[in-house]
Amino acid sequence: MYLTTEKKKELFKEYGESETNTGSPESQIALFNFRINHLTEHLKNNKKDFSTQRALLKLVGKRRSLLDYLKNTDIERYRSIIKGLNLRK
């Protein structure tokens, strides 16, 4: 399994201030980013896996909407998560 409980806790601790803060936008964006990177690597080897491609596009849209929400509510938190995850924008 590519995403273990320990990895999730590590992501939530790093970006959500604690292991139990799973609902903050930063922790959700970090989790989506991890899953997007994994699916991108999968699609490099399996070019015709269209269901995974669709799932990837849905995750990218969810991450984008959370980033837009964070940008509109608190620009400093938005800038820090963009810098922390090395996202373009």
ChimeraX attribute file (.defattr): number of C-alpha atoms within 10 A of each C-alpha:
attribute: neighborCount
match mode: 1-to-1
recipient: residues
	/A:1	3
	/A:2	8
	/A:3	11
	/A:4	9
	/A:5	9
	/A:6	10
	/A:7	13
	/A:8	17
	/A:9	18
	/A:10	14
	/A:11	22
	/A:12	23
	/A:13	16
	/A:14	15
	/A:15	24
	/A:16	21
	/A:17	14
	/A:18	14
	/A:19	16
	/A:20	11
	/A:21	16
	/A:22	19
	/A:23	11
	/A:24	15
	/A:25	20
	/A:26	26
	/A:27	24
	/A:28	21
	/A:29	26
	/A:30	22
	/A:31	19
	/A:32	19
	/A:33	17
	/A:34	18
	/A:35	16
	/A:36	19
	/A:37	12
	/A:38	14
	/A:39	16
	/A:40	15
	/A:41	10
	/A:42	14
	/A:43	16
	/A:44	10
	/A:45	9
	/A:46	12
	/A:47	10
	/A:48	10
	/A:49	12
	/A:50	11
	/A:51	9
	/A:52	16
	/A:53	17
	/A:54	11
	/A:55	13
	/A:56	20
	/A:57	13
	/A:58	13
	/A:59	18
	/A:60	17
	/A:61	13
	/A:62	15
	/A:63	21
	/A:64	14
	/A:65	13
	/A:66	18
	/A:67	22
	/A:68	13
	/A:69	14
	/A:70	19
	/A:71	14
	/A:72	10
	/A:73	11
	/A:74	10
	/A:75	13
	/A:76	11
	/A:77	15
	/A:78	20
	/A:79	15
	/A:80	13
	/A:81	19
	/A:82	17
	/A:83	12
	/A:84	12
	/A:85	13
	/A:86	9
	/A:87	10
	/A:88	6
	/A:89	6
